[in-house]
């Protein structure tokens, strides 16, 4: 057997996406469950945040697609979390402050929606982007893009992202 020859290959994948800021600001108010339209991504995000504000775990979960619901349940089970464990965190993040949708990003068949939440004094509590997918005319939040370069880096200002290929990352994380 000969000497090993370690090599490296770089693959460049282009991700095209369109970012549109909300103008005027899209402020999320407390919405009753009946006012959510599942054919409008912003309405789904507003309903999801409203359900978190109200501490309604089952309604929060219902805004996710079925594959993501299973992932969330598996993660919670692995972490030993009960549905009631989420309510205090949701109250802290969304209970008394202001939630604003900041940008809407079109990425293939997905919509990504960025939002921020501040406390009553204006201190930033969370700034995050969620992905939505459409099935049978209904928008649902999805974890399908959880490790996607666009979802995780669109707002960084970077146009080139380097990361290990999935087989390398999974083997080096052990």
Residue, then its C-alpha position, 0 to 999 in steps of 0.5 A: x500500500x502506498x502513502x496516503x495523499x490528502x487532497x482538498x476540493x472546493x465546490x462552489x454553489x450559488x444561492x440566488x435569493x431576493x430580500x425585500x424590507x417591510x416598509x412600513x414596518x410590519x408590527x405583530x400585534x396580539x392576534x386571536x387564533x381565528x384571524x390567521x390566514x394560512x395562505x399568507x406567510x406573514x399571517x402564519x408567522x404572526x399567528x405563531x408568535x401570537x400563540x407563543x405570547x399566549x403560551x399555547x404549545x399545541x397551537x405553536x406546534x401546529x404552525x410547523x410542517x409535519x416533518x418539523x413537528x416530529x423533529x421538535x418532539x424528538x428534540x424536546x424528548x431528548x432534552x427532557x423538555x415538557x410543553x410547559x417548559x417553553x411558556x416562560x421563555x416565550x413570555x420573556x421574548x414575546x410577552x410584553x415587548x414589540x415584535x416586528x417583521x423586518x425582511x422577507x426573503x424569497x429563496x426558491x420555493x421558500x419564503x424566509x421571514x426575519x423578525x426582531x423582538x424588543x422589550x418595552x425599553x427597546x432592548x433587542x431580545x431576539x433577531x431571527x429568521x424563520x423559513x416557510x414552505x407551502x403545501x396545498x396552498x397552506x404556508x407552514x414553518x419548516x426546519x427543512x432549511x435549518x443548516x442552509x447557508x442562506x437561512x443562516x447567513x443572508x443578513x451577515x453581509x458576506x457573499x462567500x461562506x465556507x463550511x465543511x461538507x456534511x460528511x466531514x462535519x458529521x464525522x468531526x463532531x463526534 
